[in-house]
């Protein structure tokens, strides 16, 4: 799919202003209430608890900037009436369902959309809507293990924890690959380990946006490395964990594309991340020929093709509705806007003398970890060692970014580093001397 039209990169803030940051919500310490069916007051107590909980979530929504969840959607009201039904998509989405209460029609429509996006013909792919990125990764690596039973799993140390979980669950031999300072897989380390293990097939996990630094592994270079090491196409399997960036890269000019035109085995994304869905979910696509040998379960009238048995029948409808409302044009606009807003945040932090890093085509801004746990909780920041990050999702406007930046600078200037002896952490080893302000100062001095 080629996008011809260039979009205006101007970001229009949403209505309303960022208020003074609110406090994180406290645990409710709930217990199940034994309601008195003769006393309506007891039912009112339930409503009060839920109303207060809803109000708290609504207030905290605009401070949720550290985790890759898109809560900027408007389809919940329209689709809410569906909650009066139980929708279960158990089994293969392409087989008939034994009851009327399913949404496999919507599921297949969503899968067809992604198959077109990733350039694989309808009769050549198989897939399903998963419970999230972890299940997608578990399925992708399961397919690889089934195709290459004695294959070695290669995964960078910055890969999602589900990759290492899969290695334990499937008892796969694992080679953990070092990463470059920006979070990408270390291609030299990968090559050296491939050469050492040439007697065994390779099952490789590629990260299309690592969990913390948002790094994107170079798929083309990995494929070339495999060929240079003497691996034939039938002797390796590549799974692409595209949980976050799988719906960004296809719409960005000059970004390398992840498609089945290349010798990959599977792709997984998370539906609740960049696209947005109120329930965790994901999409997994693989080649149909890889899942041709399946057992049929008579009482559900379906092949046992998925990891989970019963599957959420609501998520396909939410994803179908959201994709239909946005289309390629709005998804491209979201991608461009988020990348531009990430650069805007990165530039503001850098100009203020704060160590900061942002990978190309990424929406994950990594910077020095705030000193105060309360500040971290207030803004729902994700932290690792001396680093923190903000994931600039749709709905995080420049107004939100300015509110966060203002609050951060107030804390730094008047609390954390008021004492001249207190210094920010050195992050040269974590994300490069070129991004570490203390290293920059040393070089200039």
C-alpha positions as CSV (number, residue, x, y, z in Angstrom):
1,X,0.0,0.0,0.0
2,X,1.5,3.3,-1.0
3,X,0.3,6.5,0.6
4,X,0.6,9.4,-1.9
5,X,-0.7,12.3,0.1
6,X,1.5,14.2,2.6
7,X,-0.3,15.4,5.7
8,X,0.1,18.7,7.6
9,X,2.2,18.0,10.7
10,X,0.6,20.8,12.8
11,X,-0.8,19.4,16.0
12,X,-4.1,21.0,17.2
13,X,-4.5,20.7,21.0
14,X,-7.8,19.4,22.3
15,X,-10.2,21.6,24.2
16,X,-9.6,22.2,27.9
17,X,-6.5,22.9,29.8
18,X,-4.2,20.6,31.8
19,X,-5.1,21.1,35.5
20,X,-2.7,20.9,38.3
21,X,-1.6,17.3,38.4
22,X,-4.0,15.1,40.4
23,X,-2.9,12.4,42.8
24,X,-2.7,8.8,41.8
25,X,-5.8,6.8,42.7
26,X,-5.6,4.9,46.0
27,X,-6.5,1.2,46.4
28,X,-10.2,0.8,47.2
29,X,-9.7,-2.1,49.7
30,X,-13.0,-3.6,48.5
31,X,-14.8,-6.7,49.5
32,X,-17.8,-8.4,47.9
33,X,-20.9,-6.9,49.5
34,X,-23.8,-9.2,50.5
35,X,-26.7,-7.1,49.4
36,X,-30.0,-7.2,51.2
37,X,-32.6,-7.8,48.5
38,X,-35.2,-6.0,50.7
39,X,-33.1,-3.0,51.2
40,X,-32.5,-0.8,48.2
41,X,-29.9,1.3,50.1
42,X,-27.4,-1.6,49.8
43,X,-27.7,-1.4,46.0
44,X,-27.2,2.3,46.0
45,X,-23.9,1.7,47.8
46,X,-22.7,-0.3,44.9
47,X,-23.6,2.4,42.5
48,X,-21.8,5.0,44.6
49,X,-18.6,3.0,44.6
50,X,-18.7,2.5,40.8
51,X,-19.5,6.2,40.2
52,X,-16.6,7.3,42.4
53,X,-14.3,4.8,40.6
54,X,-15.4,6.1,37.2
55,X,-14.8,9.7,38.3
56,X,-11.3,8.9,39.5
57,X,-10.4,7.1,36.2
58,X,-11.7,10.0,34.2
59,X,-9.6,12.5,36.1
60,X,-6.4,10.4,35.9
61,X,-6.8,9.6,32.2
62,X,-4.8,12.6,30.9
63,X,-1.8,11.7,33.2
64,X,-1.4,8.2,31.7
65,X,1.7,8.9,29.6
66,X,4.2,6.2,30.6
67,X,2.6,3.1,29.1
68,X,1.6,2.4,25.5
69,X,-2.2,2.3,25.9
70,X,-4.4,4.5,23.6
71,X,-7.4,5.6,25.5
72,X,-8.4,8.3,23.0
73,X,-11.4,6.7,21.4
74,X,-15.1,7.4,21.3
75,X,-16.7,4.1,20.3
76,X,-17.5,2.8,23.8
77,X,-20.9,4.5,23.9
78,X,-22.0,3.1,20.6
79,X,-20.8,-0.4,21.2
80,X,-21.9,-0.6,24.9
81,X,-25.3,-2.3,24.1
82,X,-23.3,-5.3,23.0
83,X,-22.5,-6.0,26.6
84,X,-26.0,-7.5,27.1
85,X,-24.8,-10.5,25.1
86,X,-22.1,-13.2,25.7
87,X,-19.9,-13.3,22.6
88,X,-17.4,-16.2,22.5
89,X,-15.2,-16.8,19.4
90,X,-13.8,-20.1,20.5
91,X,-11.8,-22.0,17.9
92,X,-10.6,-21.2,14.4
93,X,-12.1,-17.9,13.2
94,X,-12.5,-19.3,9.7
95,X,-14.8,-22.2,10.7
96,X,-18.5,-22.2,11.4
97,X,-19.5,-21.5,15.0
98,X,-21.9,-23.8,16.8
99,X,-24.0,-20.9,18.2
100,X,-25.2,-17.5,17.1
101,X,-23.4,-15.6,19.8
102,X,-20.0,-14.9,18.3
103,X,-18.3,-12.2,16.2
104,X,-16.2,-14.3,13.8
105,X,-17.5,-12.3,10.9
106,X,-16.0,-9.1,12.3
107,X,-12.8,-11.1,13.3
108,X,-12.2,-12.3,9.7
109,X,-12.8,-8.7,8.4
110,X,-10.1,-7.4,10.8
111,X,-7.7,-10.2,9.8
112,X,-8.3,-9.5,6.1
113,X,-7.4,-5.8,6.7
114,X,-4.1,-6.7,8.4
115,X,-3.3,-9.3,5.7
116,X,-3.6,-6.5,3.1
117,X,-1.5,-4.2,5.2
118,X,1.2,-6.7,5.5
119,X,0.9,-7.9,1.9
120,X,-0.1,-11.5,2.1
121,X,-2.9,-13.0,0.0
122,X,-6.2,-14.0,1.6
123,X,-5.7,-17.7,0.7
124,X,-2.1,-17.7,2.0
125,X,-2.5,-16.4,5.5
126,X,-4.1,-17.6,8.8
127,X,-4.5,-15.7,12.0
128,X,-6.8,-14.8,14.9
129,X,-7.5,-12.0,17.3
130,X,-5.6,-12.8,20.5
131,X,-5.8,-11.6,24.1
132,X,-2.8,-9.3,23.6
133,X,0.8,-9.1,22.5
134,X,2.0,-11.9,24.8
135,X,-0.4,-14.5,23.2
136,X,0.7,-13.3,19.8
137,X,4.3,-13.9,20.6
138,X,3.6,-17.2,22.2
139,X,1.8,-18.3,19.1
140,X,4.4,-17.0,16.7
141,X,7.2,-18.8,18.5
142,X,5.1,-22.0,18.9
143,X,4.7,-22.1,15.1
144,X,8.4,-21.6,14.7
145,X,9.2,-24.4,17.2
146,X,6.7,-26.8,15.5
147,X,8.3,-26.1,12.1
148,X,11.9,-26.4,13.4
149,X,11.7,-28.6,16.5
150,X,15.4,-28.5,17.2
151,X,15.8,-24.8,16.3
152,X,17.5,-22.3,18.6
153,X,15.6,-19.2,19.6
154,X,17.5,-15.9,19.2
155,X,16.2,-12.9,21.0
156,X,17.8,-9.6,22.0
157,X,17.9,-8.8,25.7
158,X,15.6,-5.9,25.1
159,X,12.8,-8.2,23.8
160,X,9.5,-8.3,25.6
161,X,9.4,-10.7,28.6
162,X,6.9,-12.9,26.8
163,X,9.7,-14.0,24.4
164,X,11.7,-15.5,27.3
165,X,8.5,-16.9,28.8
166,X,7.9,-18.7,25.5
167,X,11.4,-20.2,25.7
168,X,10.6,-21.6,29.2
169,X,7.2,-22.9,28.3
170,X,8.3,-24.6,25.1
171,X,11.7,-25.7,26.5
172,X,13.5,-24.0,23.6
173,X,17.2,-23.6,23.5
174,X,17.7,-19.8,23.9
175,X,20.5,-17.5,22.8
176,X,20.1,-14.0,24.2
177,X,21.7,-11.4,21.9
178,X,23.2,-8.2,23.2
179,X,21.7,-4.8,22.2
180,X,23.2,-1.6,20.8
181,X,23.0,1.4,23.0
182,X,19.7,2.5,21.4
183,X,18.0,-0.8,22.1
184,X,18.4,-2.4,18.7
185,X,19.6,-6.0,18.4
186,X,23.4,-6.2,18.2
187,X,23.9,-7.5,14.6
188,X,27.5,-8.5,15.1
189,X,26.6,-10.5,18.2
190,X,23.7,-12.2,16.4
191,X,26.0,-13.1,13.5
192,X,28.7,-14.6,15.7
193,X,26.1,-16.8,17.6
194,X,24.5,-17.9,14.3
195,X,27.8,-19.0,13.0
196,X,28.6,-21.0,16.2
197,X,25.2,-22.8,15.9
198,X,25.1,-23.4,12.1
199,X,24.2,-27.0,12.7
200,X,20.8,-26.0,14.1
201,X,17.9,-24.0,12.6
202,X,17.3,-20.4,13.7
203,X,14.1,-19.1,15.2
204,X,14.5,-15.3,15.5
205,X,12.4,-12.7,17.3
206,X,12.5,-9.3,15.7
207,X,11.4,-6.3,17.7
208,X,9.4,-3.6,15.8
209,X,9.6,-1.3,18.8
210,X,11.3,-2.5,22.0
211,X,9.3,-2.2,25.2
212,X,11.4,0.4,26.9
213,X,13.5,2.3,24.3
214,X,11.2,1.9,21.3
215,X,14.0,0.5,19.1
216,X,13.2,-1.0,15.8
217,X,15.4,-3.9,14.6
218,X,16.5,-3.9,11.0
219,X,14.6,-6.8,9.5
220,X,16.4,-6.6,6.1
221,X,19.8,-6.6,7.8
222,X,18.8,-9.6,9.9
223,X,17.7,-11.5,6.8
224,X,20.9,-10.6,5.0
225,X,22.9,-11.8,8.1
226,X,21.1,-15.1,8.0
227,X,22.0,-15.5,4.3
228,X,25.6,-14.5,4.9
229,X,25.9,-17.1,7.6
230,X,24.7,-19.8,5.2
231,X,21.1,-20.3,6.5
232,X,18.6,-21.3,3.8
233,X,15.0,-20.0,3.9
234,X,13.7,-23.4,5.1
235,X,16.3,-23.4,7.9
236,X,15.1,-20.2,9.7
237,X,11.9,-18.7,11.0
238,X,11.4,-15.0,11.8
239,X,8.7,-13.8,14.2
240,X,8.1,-10.0,14.3
241,X,6.9,-8.6,17.6
242,X,5.3,-5.4,16.3
243,X,3.1,-4.8,19.4
244,X,3.4,-1.0,19.3
245,X,4.9,0.1,16.0
246,X,3.2,-2.4,13.7
247,X,0.5,0.2,13.0
248,X,3.0,3.1,12.7
249,X,5.7,2.0,10.3
250,X,3.3,1.1,7.4
251,X,2.2,4.8,7.3
252,X,5.5,6.5,7.6
253,X,7.4,7.6,4.5
254,X,11.0,6.2,4.2
255,X,10.4,3.7,7.1
256,X,11.4,0.1,6.2
257,X,8.2,-2.0,5.7
258,X,7.5,-5.2,7.5
259,X,5.6,-7.5,5.1
260,X,5.2,-11.1,4.1
261,X,6.8,-10.4,0.8
262,X,10.0,-10.9,2.9
263,X,10.8,-14.3,4.3
264,X,9.1,-13.9,7.7
265,X,6.9,-16.4,9.5
266,X,4.6,-14.3,11.6
267,X,3.6,-10.8,12.8
268,X,1.8,-9.8,16.0
269,X,0.5,-6.4,17.2
270,X,-1.4,-5.3,20.2
271,X,-4.9,-3.9,19.4
272,X,-5.2,-1.8,22.6
273,X,-2.0,0.0,22.1
274,X,-1.7,2.4,19.1
275,X,-5.1,1.6,17.6
276,X,-7.0,1.7,20.9
277,X,-9.5,-0.8,22.5
278,X,-10.9,-0.8,26.1
279,X,-9.9,-4.5,26.5
280,X,-6.4,-5.9,26.0
281,X,-6.3,-7.7,22.6
282,X,-4.0,-8.3,19.7
283,X,-3.8,-9.5,16.1
284,X,-1.6,-12.4,14.9
285,X,-1.0,-13.3,11.3
286,X,1.1,-16.2,10.0
287,X,1.3,-18.3,6.8
288,X,-1.6,-20.7,6.3
289,X,0.7,-23.5,5.3
290,X,2.3,-23.4,8.7
291,X,-0.9,-24.3,10.5
292,X,-2.3,-26.8,8.1
293,X,-2.1,-29.8,10.5
294,X,-4.7,-29.1,13.2
295,X,-6.9,-31.3,15.3
296,X,-10.7,-30.9,15.1
297,X,-12.7,-30.6,18.3
298,X,-16.2,-32.0,17.6
299,X,-18.2,-30.3,20.3
300,X,-17.1,-26.8,19.3
301,X,-17.2,-27.7,15.6
302,X,-13.8,-26.1,15.0
303,X,-10.1,-26.9,14.6
304,X,-8.0,-26.4,17.8
305,X,-5.8,-23.8,16.2
306,X,-5.6,-21.1,18.9
307,X,-3.7,-21.0,22.2
308,X,-6.8,-20.0,24.2
309,X,-10.0,-21.9,24.1
310,X,-12.8,-19.4,24.7
311,X,-11.9,-16.0,23.1
312,X,-13.3,-12.6,23.6
313,X,-16.0,-11.9,21.0
314,X,-16.2,-8.1,21.8
315,X,-12.6,-7.2,20.8
316,X,-13.0,-8.0,17.1
317,X,-16.0,-5.7,16.9
318,X,-14.2,-2.9,18.6
319,X,-11.2,-3.3,16.3
320,X,-13.4,-3.5,13.2
321,X,-15.2,-0.4,14.2
322,X,-12.1,1.6,15.0
323,X,-10.3,0.5,11.8
324,X,-13.4,1.4,9.8
325,X,-13.7,4.8,11.4
326,X,-10.0,5.7,11.0
327,X,-9.0,4.1,7.7
328,X,-5.5,4.4,6.3
329,X,-5.7,8.2,6.2
330,X,-6.4,8.8,9.9
331,X,-4.0,6.1,10.9
332,X,-1.3,7.8,8.9
333,X,-2.2,11.1,10.5
334,X,-2.1,9.6,14.0
335,X,1.4,8.1,13.2
336,X,2.8,11.4,11.9
337,X,1.3,13.4,14.8
338,X,2.6,11.1,17.5
339,X,6.1,11.0,16.0
340,X,6.1,14.8,15.7
341,X,4.9,15.2,19.3
342,X,7.5,12.8,20.5
343,X,10.2,14.9,18.9
344,X,8.6,18.0,20.4
345,X,8.9,16.5,23.9
346,X,12.4,15.3,23.2
347,X,13.5,18.7,22.1
348,X,12.0,20.4,25.1
349,X,13.8,18.1,27.5
350,X,17.1,18.4,25.6
351,X,16.9,22.2,25.6
352,X,16.3,22.2,29.3
353,X,19.5,20.2,29.9
354,X,17.8,16.9,30.6
355,X,19.4,13.7,29.3
356,X,17.0,12.3,26.6
357,X,16.9,9.8,23.7
358,X,14.4,9.1,20.9
359,X,14.9,6.5,18.2
360,X,14.0,7.1,14.6
361,X,10.3,6.5,13.8
362,X,9.7,5.9,17.5
363,X,7.1,7.5,19.8
364,X,9.0,6.4,23.0
365,X,10.9,9.3,24.6
366,X,13.5,8.0,27.1
367,X,14.9,10.4,29.7
368,X,16.5,10.6,33.2
369,X,14.4,9.0,35.9
370,X,12.6,11.5,38.2
371,X,13.9,11.5,41.8
372,X,10.5,11.4,43.4
373,X,8.3,8.3,43.4
374,X,5.2,10.4,43.9
375,X,6.0,12.3,40.7
376,X,6.5,9.0,38.9
377,X,3.1,7.7,40.1
378,X,1.4,11.0,39.4
379,X,2.3,10.7,35.7
380,X,2.2,6.9,35.5
381,X,5.8,6.8,34.3
382,X,7.5,3.6,33.3
383,X,11.0,3.3,34.8
384,X,14.1,1.1,34.3
385,X,17.3,1.7,36.3
386,X,18.1,5.4,36.0
387,X,15.7,5.9,33.0
388,X,12.0,6.7,32.6
389,X,10.0,7.0,29.4
390,X,6.9,8.6,28.0
391,X,5.1,6.9,25.2
392,X,3.4,9.6,23.1
393,X,0.2,7.9,22.1
394,X,-2.8,9.4,20.2
395,X,-4.6,11.6,22.6
396,X,-1.4,12.9,24.2
397,X,-1.4,16.4,22.9
398,X,1.2,19.1,23.1
399,X,-0.9,20.6,25.8
400,X,-0.5,17.5,27.8
401,X,3.2,17.4,27.1
402,X,3.6,21.1,28.2
403,X,1.8,20.3,31.4
404,X,4.1,17.4,32.1
405,X,7.2,19.4,31.2
406,X,6.2,22.3,33.4
407,X,5.5,20.0,36.4
408,X,8.9,18.2,35.8
409,X,10.8,21.4,35.7
410,X,9.2,22.7,38.9
411,X,10.2,19.6,40.7
412,X,13.7,19.6,39.3
413,X,14.4,23.2,40.0
414,X,12.8,23.7,43.4
415,X,13.0,20.2,45.0
416,X,15.3,17.6,43.5
417,X,18.3,19.6,42.4
418,X,18.0,22.7,44.6
419,X,21.2,21.7,46.3
420,X,24.1,22.3,44.0
421,X,25.7,19.0,45.2
422,X,22.7,17.0,43.9
423,X,23.3,15.9,40.3
424,X,21.2,14.0,37.8
425,X,22.3,10.5,36.9
426,X,24.9,9.8,34.2
427,X,23.1,7.9,31.5
428,X,25.9,7.5,28.9
429,X,26.0,3.8,29.4
430,X,22.2,3.5,29.2
431,X,21.5,5.4,26.0
432,X,24.7,6.9,24.7
433,X,27.1,9.7,25.6
434,X,25.6,11.8,22.8
435,X,22.2,11.8,24.7
436,X,23.6,12.2,28.2
437,X,23.8,15.8,29.3
438,X,26.6,15.2,31.8
439,X,28.7,13.5,29.1
440,X,28.0,16.4,26.8
441,X,29.1,18.9,29.4
442,X,32.3,16.9,30.0
443,X,33.1,16.9,26.3
444,X,32.5,20.6,26.0
445,X,34.6,21.4,29.0
